[in-house]
Amino acid sequence: MNNLLKFVACLCLFFLATSCSLESLEDENTNNSTKISNTTTSVFCDNQDPQSRLVNNGTITYTFTIIDTDQNVIEVLNVAPGTSSTWSSFNEGQTIFSIDGTDNNIKDSKIVLEMATCTKVEIVINSLNQINEPIILALD
């Protein structure tokens, strides 16, 4: 009787294992996630605060300051050449992005954008220490 129970248990386990199907994770990601516009990365957004970061491809160090609509200030000091800051979250609404270089010949630049939930903005300093057009990514 004991051997019969073991045989039935093994048989059930065998049928369970062979009846499972494997689906491609790529297909699942395509169907169940939302893509960031202008990129190939899939990201889901659930009413998240906007975010921003500074990418420094220039030759000097920069200070990156974000001032949101509620006058909250986020300051990222010493973004060295060839690096980028981490993503910083802030409240939605009119936002001021201030970029200040350590070289006296580089003037303080300000960008004002209307930021909504589920958006990210990447501000890039190019190799000539100039600010490129901000890259705004909308997350769905």
N, C-alpha and C positions, 0 to 999 in steps of 0.2 A: 504494500500500500504506500509506503514511504517513497519507494522508487517511482511509483506512478505519479505521485504529487510533484516530485522533482521534474519528471518528464513533461507534465502538463505546464508547469511554471516555465520551463525552458522553451516549450513550444509557443506559449503566449508571448514571451520575450522576443522570440524570433519573429513572430508575426508583427509585433509592434515595431521592431527595428526595420523590417523590410517595407512596412507600409508608410513610413515617413518619407516626405519628399524634401529636397533641398532646392531653395530658390536663390537666385543670384542676389547678393547684397546690392549690386549696382542697380538692378531693377527696383528693389525696395527703396533705395535712396531716391531714384528718379520719381517714383510714384508718391512717396510719403513726405518729401521735403520740398522746401521752396528755395529757389535760387536767388542769390544776390545778383542784381543787374550788373552787367559789364564784367562779370567774373564767372569762373566755372565752379566756384565753391558753393555747396548747398548749405543753407543756414535757415533755421526756423526762428521766427521772431514772434514773441507774445507780448506786445505792447511795451517793449523795452525802451529805456531812455536812450536818446541819441548818444553817439560816441565819436571821439576824434583822436587822431594821433598825428605826430610830425615825423616825416621821413627826411633825414638830413643827408643828402647826397652832395652837400657843399664842402667847403674847405675850412670852415670855422664852426665853433660851438654856438648853439642857439638856446635861448630860453623861450618856451612855448607856454602861453597863458590863454586860458579859456574863461570867458566871463559870460555866464548864462543870463537868461531873462530875469532871474531873481537876484542878480548881482553876486551869485556865488562865484568864487574865484578858484580855479585850479591852475597851479603853476608847476610846470615841469622844467627843472633847471638842468643845464649842461647836457643838452642833446648833442653829443659829439659827432664829428664828421663820419659818415659811413654807418651811422646807427639810426634807430628810430625809437621814439618814445613808446610806452605801452598805451593801449587804448584807454581813454578816460571817459567816464560817463558823466552826463550833466542833464539839467532839466530842458525840456523842449521849449521852443520859442526863439526869439531873436538872440543870436549868440555872436559874441565878438571873439575872434581868434587873433591873438597878438604874437608876432614872431620878432624877436629881438636878437640880433647878432652881437657877438663879443667884440668884433672889429668896429672901430669908430667910423669907418667909411660905409658900413652897412647900416641903413636906417631901420628904425622900428616900423614894421608893416602891420596893418590891421586888415582883417577880412571880416565882414559882417554877413552872416547867413541866417536864414530862417530854418531852424532845425525841428524836425518832427520825430515822434517816436519811430522806432524801427529804421533809423537812418544812421549811417556812419559817414564821416568825412575824413579823408586823408589829405593832409597838406604836405606837399613835397617841395623841398629846397633842391634846386638842380645844381650841377657842377659849377655854374657861374655865380652861385649864391643868390639866385633869384627864385621867387616863388612861382611855381607852375600853377595852372588853373586847378582849383581844388577838385578832388575826385570824390563825388558824392555817391554812396552806395545805398540803395533802398532795399531793405530786407522785408520780405513778405511773410 
